[in-house]
């Protein structure tokens, strides 16, 4: 549990340091870009997990395997 707190403190400290260097418009744009990055990383992680599960089920590749 303490490890989670250290991660949160590190991220909050980084956010404060970054925010001190940006104006409001730049900060808003960076925040939106970070949300996009987070969503993309989450989607990649899910696709990897599904790919691993599919590879255990059969030898025939799924129709959308080129997307993974």
TINUTOR-961101 format. One line per 2 residues: number of its first residue (from 0); their letters; for each residue x, y, z of N, C-alpha, C. Coordinates in Angstrom, 3 decimals, decimal comma. Example, Ala and Ser with C-alpha at 12.3 -4.5 7.8 and 13.67 -1.06 7.14 Angstrom:
// residues 2
0> as> 13,190 -5,690 7,800 12,300 -4,500 7,800 13,200 -3,300 7,800 | 12,850 -2,250 7,080 13,670 -1,060 7,140 12,900 0,030 7,870
// end
This chain:
// residues 68
0> xx> 0,823 -1,195 0,000 0,000 0,000 0,000 0,865 1,256 0,000 | 1,937 1,242 0,736 2,782 2,422 0,789 3,398 2,714 -0,573
2> xx> 3,653 1,669 -1,359 4,201 1,858 -2,686 3,248 2,676 -3,548 | 1,934 2,421 -3,427 0,947 3,198 -4,166 1,010 4,677 -3,775
4> xx> 1,197 4,946 -2,512 1,282 6,332 -2,052 2,510 7,023 -2,625 | 3,610 6,315 -2,715 4,824 6,907 -3,284 4,602 7,265 -4,747
6> xx> 3,917 6,410 -5,488 3,614 6,704 -6,888 2,743 7,951 -7,000 | 1,741 8,043 -6,151 0,834 9,195 -6,175 1,583 10,472 -5,830
8> xx> 2,423 10,413 -4,827 3,198 11,593 -4,440 4,155 12,020 -5,547 | 4,791 11,058 -6,188 5,704 11,374 -7,284 4,958 12,046 -8,428
10> xx> 3,809 11,482 -8,814 3,033 12,033 -9,924 2,525 13,435 -9,579 | 2,039 13,621 -8,357 1,550 14,941 -7,947 2,677 15,971 -7,934
12> xx> 3,847 15,574 -7,472 4,997 16,479 -7,460 5,408 16,840 -8,882 | 5,433 15,849 -9,768 5,772 16,110 -11,169 4,750 17,058 -11,796
14> xx> 3,478 16,841 -11,511 2,429 17,705 -12,052 2,603 19,141 -11,578 | 2,907 19,320 -10,317 3,115 20,683 -9,795 4,311 21,355 -10,450
16> xx> 5,386 20,610 -10,651 6,574 21,173 -11,287 6,295 21,537 -12,750 | 5,622 20,663 -13,465 5,278 20,933 -14,864 4,343 22,133 -14,949
18> xx> 3,324 22,172 -14,091 2,349 23,268 -14,114 2,998 24,624 -13,853 | 4,043 24,634 -13,058 4,690 25,911 -12,747 5,429 26,488 -13,952
20> xx> 5,661 25,677 -14,974 6,394 26,127 -16,166 5,486 26,459 -17,346 | 4,181 26,224 -17,213 3,261 26,387 -18,339 2,183 27,415 -18,018
22> xx> 1,697 28,093 -19,066 0,541 28,965 -18,858 -0,734 28,110 -18,885 | -1,873 28,700 -18,641 -3,118 27,937 -18,528 -3,473 27,187 -19,813
24> xx> -3,274 27,832 -20,966 -3,587 27,176 -22,239 -2,669 25,982 -22,491 | -1,389 26,159 -22,238 -0,426 25,071 -22,424 -0,710 23,916 -21,465
26> xx> -1,065 24,276 -20,241 -1,370 23,257 -19,241 -2,608 22,455 -19,633 | -3,637 23,141 -20,105 -4,847 22,447 -20,542 -4,578 21,528 -21,716
28> xx> -3,778 21,978 -22,674 -3,437 21,162 -23,831 -2,627 19,937 -23,424 | -1,651 20,133 -22,555 -0,855 19,007 -22,078 -1,722 18,006 -21,328
30> xx> -2,633 18,486 -20,501 -3,524 17,588 -19,760 -4,375 16,767 -20,721 | -4,914 17,406 -21,759 -5,719 16,684 -22,749 -4,867 15,647 -23,479
32> xx> -3,632 16,013 -23,825 -2,744 15,071 -24,501 -2,386 13,887 -23,598 | -2,221 14,143 -22,310 -1,902 13,060 -21,377 -3,079 12,098 -21,223
34> xx> -4,308 12,631 -21,264 -5,489 11,764 -21,227 -5,504 10,875 -22,464 | -5,213 11,454 -23,621 -5,157 10,686 -24,857 -4,079 9,609 -24,779
36> xx> -2,913 9,967 -24,270 -1,831 8,996 -24,099 -2,255 7,871 -23,164 | -2,867 8,225 -22,057 -3,333 7,225 -21,092 -4,348 6,282 -21,716
38> xx> -5,305 6,839 -22,457 -6,315 6,000 -23,111 -5,675 5,072 -24,144 | -4,729 5,590 -24,920 -4,066 4,774 -25,936 -3,272 3,642 -25,286
40> xx> -2,564 3,941 -24,209 -1,814 2,898 -23,511 -2,745 1,841 -22,924 | -3,872 2,273 -22,379 -4,858 1,325 -21,856 -5,406 0,427 -22,949
42> xx> -5,697 0,998 -24,119 -6,212 0,213 -25,245 -5,172 -0,795 -25,724 | -3,920 -0,386 -25,770 -2,847 -1,302 -26,177 -2,730 -2,454 -25,181
44> xx> -2,791 -2,136 -23,901 -2,698 -3,182 -22,875 -3,837 -4,189 -22,998 | -5,055 -3,699 -23,246 -6,205 -4,604 -23,407 -6,020 -5,469 -24,641
46> xx> -5,590 -4,869 -25,744 -5,391 -5,631 -26,976 -4,318 -6,701 -26,800 | -3,249 -6,360 -26,102 -2,203 -7,367 -25,834 -2,756 -8,515 -25,006
48> xx> -3,539 -8,175 -24,002 -4,135 -9,202 -23,151 -5,060 -10,099 -23,956 | -5,879 -9,495 -24,812 -6,792 -10,283 -25,636 -6,029 -11,135 -26,638
50> xx> -4,953 -10,601 -27,179 -4,137 -11,355 -28,125 -3,551 -12,578 -27,437 | -3,049 -12,398 -26,211 -2,491 -13,518 -25,450 -3,556 -14,571 -25,160
52> xx> -4,768 -14,129 -24,821 -5,858 -15,071 -24,548 -6,259 -15,799 -25,815 | -6,324 -15,093 -26,938 -6,698 -15,714 -28,208 -5,665 -16,726 -28,664
54> xx> -4,394 -16,472 -28,394 -3,360 -17,396 -28,846 -3,440 -18,723 -28,095 | -4,044 -18,722 -26,918 -4,221 -19,954 -26,162 -5,407 -20,778 -26,663
56> xx> -6,351 -20,144 -27,381 -7,588 -20,809 -27,751 -7,470 -21,658 -29,013 | -6,790 -21,134 -30,042 -6,709 -21,881 -31,293 -5,527 -21,385 -32,124
58> xx> -5,240 -22,123 -33,199 -4,129 -21,757 -34,068 -4,528 -20,815 -35,185 | -5,835 -20,643 -35,435 -6,304 -19,779 -36,507 -6,296 -18,335 -36,033
60> xx> -5,588 -17,444 -36,757 -5,568 -16,042 -36,315 -6,920 -15,382 -36,511 | -7,309 -14,480 -35,615 -8,580 -13,784 -35,768 -8,540 -12,844 -36,973
62> xx> -9,700 -12,450 -37,451 -9,815 -11,618 -38,638 -9,101 -10,277 -38,476 | -9,026 -9,775 -37,273 -8,415 -8,464 -37,059 -7,020 -8,566 -36,484
64> xx> -6,344 -9,691 -36,641 -5,035 -9,858 -36,041 -4,034 -8,822 -36,525 | -4,248 -8,279 -37,731 -3,347 -7,248 -38,245 -3,425 -5,961 -37,418
66> xx> -4,445 -5,819 -36,615 -4,596 -4,620 -35,771 -3,791 -4,721 -34,493 | -3,308 -5,897 -34,155 -2,591 -6,080 -32,899 -1,123 -5,964 -33,113
// end
